[in-house]
Amino acid sequence: MRRGTTLLKAGFELDEDNVNRLRSLGIYSIWVLYPGLDFLDELLDPELLKKQQGLYRSLKEQFDEVQEQGLTKIDYNSYTSQMSDLFRQLLQAKAPSSLFVTELQGESEDIFLHGTTVASLAILIGLRLESYLVRARPNLPVSVASDLTQLGVGCLLHDMGKLNLPEEIRNFHITAQDMGGSLWQQHTEVGFEMIKGGLDPMAGQIVLNHHQHFDGSGFPIRKAIPGSNEPVLPLEGNEIHGFCRIACIADRFDGFRHLPDGRIAPNIVALKRMKNPGYSKWFDPVIYEAFTNAIPAFSPGEQVTLNDGQTVVVTEVNEVEPCRPIVRPIDPKKALNPDTDTNPESDTKTDVDAESDTKTDAESDDIDDINLTSRRDLYIARVGDFDVTSYLH
């Protein structure tokens, strides 16, 4: 569903039946007009979402069209061109944010949606790593070493090998305790064979090695050189291409956001899981730090509930204490009648699971923001129907 699409008229009450109807349509969050939050519009770039949706549609349509006839007619150049456009759009953005990434929501088993989201996340991470990537590739001109187009293309197509897997194992989710069976693990090599010769080698590396982990675990296993008696050791550390290390983090984060019941978990849930020692050793520490800076625990514009019951909107990220952003109390009922307010109309994001009758102590528009860093008695307790209290520490 594109931002700007009017789903319900002003004054329409979101009762349980209507919320369930939205969920059945694959709509898990909506934007509502709310007075006094016009500054949030600066964080949202409709062109970014439009380019992201275009990538998703072209990827899905082209693979659906040729899958039954074999994968020999895929025009990979079209993805490179579209990804280059998306990369340039992000470079021009005033404040590149992960907020637009969460717009593309759907079923967790949608390989094309997953690839599009991982590609976007990876570029956001890569934008924080320009000097790191340039230093890691000293033999390339700076303009080439810092170009993230092939990072995006490789991530877009990283799981295409799963299309050749039996449906009953296609949607397996890797964990620290279960790395999947040999057939499932073959999706990396199958995917590489599908795109070999059609993609830039850097993008091809991502398709093949996005499950290689910094600690030396992961797959695929390197093949022995014929006639050599040298032991075959796994790829680890800086032996793994930097783009593959970025892809690994973006892939895991999106995987942790999608729950078995089809819901999208809040960022804080996925971030907390990634800090688990069983997973954290998989990630390059430098890239992981850039990732945590690029993907906030709570994004500007996100509607949440404090432990005292106040409904608030996140207005500013706190990079020092990510779980304690600056928030602004709101009265959700005012969104039902935005035309009665003289302030500019604006958007605020709310999970459709949020209760429509939540009340705040605010009685006027002249409300001070709350800096949760200095208000230690307050914290974000809920995001939609998720109780996130246990994930804050």
N, C-alpha and C positions, 0 to 999 in steps of 0.2 A: 504494500500500500504506500503510495507516494505521499510525502509530506505536502500539505496543501489540499489534500482531498478531504472534502467535508463529509463526515460520516453521519453526524447527528446535528440537528439544529440547536441553537441556543435555547436553554431552558429544558432540554430533554433530560429526563432522569435516567441514570444508569442503574436499573434494578438488576437483580440476579439473572433474570431471563435474558436481558440485553447483553450483559457481560458474557454469559455463556455463548450467546450467538456470535459475538465478536471473536471469542476464542475458537469457535468452530470454523471461522473464516481465516484462522491463522494470525489474528491480530491480538498481540499480547500487551501492547501499550499504545496509548493515543496521546495526541497533543491537544490541549485545550487553550482557548483564549483566556488570558488573565491580565487584569490591569496592573500597570506598574512594573512589569517584568520585561519591558521592551529591550533592555540591554542584552538579554539572552539571544536576541536575533543575530547579534554580531558573531555568536559562536556557531551559528548554523549556516552552512553554505549549500543551498539546494543543488548547485551544480555538482558538488561532490557526490551527493546521493544519486543524482541522475546518471553520472558516469559509472558509478558502482552498479546501479540497476541495469545499465546497458551491458556491462561486462557479464553479469549473471545471465541475462536473457540470451546473449549471443553464445555463451558457453553451453548453456542447457539446450538451446535449439539446435546448434550444430552437432553436438554429440548425440542427441536423440535422433537426428535425421540420418546419421551415417552409421550408427552403432550396429544395426542389423546387416549392413553391407560391408562390415569391416571398417577399420579406422584409417583408411588410406587417403581420404578426401578432406581431412581436417586442414583448414587454412590457419596455421598457427601465427602467421604474420598479422592477421587481424587482431589477435590478442595483444601482440606487442604494441601495435599502434594505439589500441584503446588504453592499455596500461600506461603508456607514455603520456597520454592525455590526463589520466588520473594523477600520475606523479606530478605533472606540471601544475595541476590544479591545487594539489596539496602544498607545493612550494609557494604558490601565490597566496595561500590562506594566511590571514593575520595571526591566527592561533590554531595551528593544526591540533585537532582533538580527536579522541577516540569516540566522541559522542555520536558522530554520523555512522560509525561502524555498527552500533547497536540498532540502527534503523532497519537493517535487513534481517528480519527474523522469519523463521519458518521451522519446518520439521528438522529434527536433529540428524535424520538419515539422508538429508539432501546433500549429496556430494558436491554439487555445483554451488550451492549456497555457502557451504563450508569453505570451498576453495576461494570464493570471492571475498569472504570475510577474512580469511587468513592472509590473503594477499594485501588487503587494506591495512590490517594490523601490522603486518611485516614492514610495509612502507613507513607507517607511523613510527615504528621502532627505529628503522634505518635512518630516518631524518634526524634522530638524536645521536647518530653514530658516524656522522660524516667524516670527522677527523680520524676516528678509529679505523674506518674502512680505507681511507686514503693511506694511512700509515701501513696497513696490512697489505696493500697492493702497490708497493713503491715503483714497480716497473710500468705502471699505467699512468697516462695523463690524469691530472686531478679531475677533469670533467668526466672522464670515463669511470674512474675509480669511485666517484660519488654518485654516479647514475644508478638509481634503484629500479629502473624499468625491468631488468631481467630478474631481479629479486621478486617483483610482483608477478611476473609471468610464470616463474617456476612455482610460486606458491599457489597461483590460480589453478595450475594443473597438477599439483603435487599428489592428489589422491585419485587420478584418473584410472590408475591400475585396478582400483576396487570395482570398476564397472565390469571386469571380467571374472569377479569372484562370485561364488554361489550366494544368493540373497541371504541365506541363513547365517552366514558369517561376515557379510559385507559390512555390517554396522557394529562390529565389535569395537569396544573402546579400550585401548591399552591402559594398563595400570602398572604401578611399581611391582605389584605381586604377580601380574599376568601379562607377559609380553606378546601373547597371541601365539597360535599354532603356526607351523611352517607354511601352510597354505596362505593364511592371512598375511604373513610377513612378506610373501612374494609379491604383494601389490606394488612395492617400490620398484622391483626389477621389471615387473610386467609393465608398469607405467613408463619406465625409462625406455623400454623397447617400443612402446607405442609412439613416443615423441622423438625418439633418436633420429637425428638428421633434420628434424623439423624445427628444432629450437636452438637458441644460442647455448653453447656448452655450460655456461654458468647457470642458466635456468634448468638445464637437464640434470645438473648436479643436485639441485634441490629435490627434483622428482625422485632421484635415486637415494639420496642420503638425508632426507628430512627426519628420519628416525635414528640417526646417529647421535649418541649422547656424549657430552663433554667428558664424562668419567670413563668412557671406553665401552659402555654398554650400548645396546641398540643393535640395529641391523640395517642393511644386509651385511653378512660376513664377507670380508674380502677374500677373493679367490687366490689360491696359490699360483705362483708363476711356474709354468711347466718346466720340469727339470731342476727346479730349485729346492734345496733342502732347508731354506730359511723358514722359521716358524711364521704362520699367518697370524698377525696381530690385528686387533680391531682398530678402527679409526678412533682417535681420541684427541681432546684438546684442540690446539691450533692446526692439527692435521685436517680437521674438518673445515671445509670452506665456510667463510664467515656468513655467507648467505644461508647456508644450511643450518647454521647455529641460530640465526634469527628465525628461520622458518620453524625450527623445532619448538621454540618458545611460543610463537604465535599459534601454532597448531595445537599445542597442549592447552593454552588458555581458552581457545574457542571450544575445545573438547570438554573442558570442565564447566563451561557456561551452559552447555546443553544437557539437561537432565533427562533421565529415562522416560519421564512422564510427558516430555515435550515442552516443558516450561524452560524459559531462559533464566538462569540464576543471576543474581546481582554480581557485579564485578568483584565485590569484596569476597564473595564465596569462592570464586575461581582463584583469586589471588592468594587467599589463605591456603587453599589446597596445594598451590604451587610451591608454597614455602615449606611444605612437608619434607623432611630430610630424604624421604624416599624418592622425591622428584627434584628437589633443588640441586642435587649433585649432577643432574642431567644437563644443566644449563651453564653456558659461559658466564662467569660472574659479571664481566663488563657489560655484556649484552643484556643480562638480566636486570642490571641497574637502570639501563636505558629504557627497558621495557616497563619497569615500575614507574618511571617518570612519565612515560607516554600514556599509560593506561591508569587513570586515577581510580581509587577505591570508590569514590562517589563523584559523578560528573556534574558539571554546572547544568542547571535546568532539571535535575532529577528531583522528583518529589519523594520525600521520605518522612518518617514519623519519629519524633524524639521519645525518649523514655518517659517523659512527663505527659505524653499524649499530643503534643503540639504537631500540627502538620506544617512542614517547612519545605522550602526549595533551596537546593544547593546553589549558591551564587558564586563561590570562589573556591578553588582547590587549594589545599594546604600541603605543599610539597614536603615540609618537615614532618608533619603529623597527618598523613593522608586520610586517616579515619576521623579527623576533627576539622572538617572544612568550615567555611563561613556559610551560614544559612539565613534565610529570611522567612519569618512566619507568614503564613497565608491563610485565608479563609476560603476553602474550596467552594463554598456556596456562591461566592462572587463570580466564579467562572460560569455560572448558570445564566447570569444576566450581565454580560460584559458591556452592552450598549449603554447601561446606566452610568458607567464610569467615564470621566473625562480624560483619564490618562490614556496614552497610546496602547492599542491592543498588542498583546504579545503572546508568546507560546510558553507553556510549561509542560514538561513531560510527566505523565502519571501512569503507573501500571494499572491496567484495567481491573486488577485484583484489589486495588485500594478501596477501602470502604468510602462510600459517597457521603456519609453523614459525619465524617470526622470533623471535630470542632477545634478551634484555637481560642486563645485568650485575646487575640487581636480584635479590636473593635473599630479600627480606622486604618487608612492607607499610610499614616505616618508612623511606621513601625521601624524600629532599629534592627539591623542585622545582628545575628548572634555569632560570635566567634567562639566555636566550641573548644578552642585551645585554652581560652581563659575561663570558660565555664565548665569546670571539671565535674560538676554535678549533673551535666547533661551529656547525652550521647545519642547517636542514631541507633534506634532499636529495631526499626522495621523498614524494609523496602518492599512495597506492595504487601503480599501476604507472607514474605520471608522474614522470620525473626533472625536478625543478623547479629544479635548480641554476642553470641559465642564466637563469632568470627573476628571480633574487634581486638582481641588480645593475642 
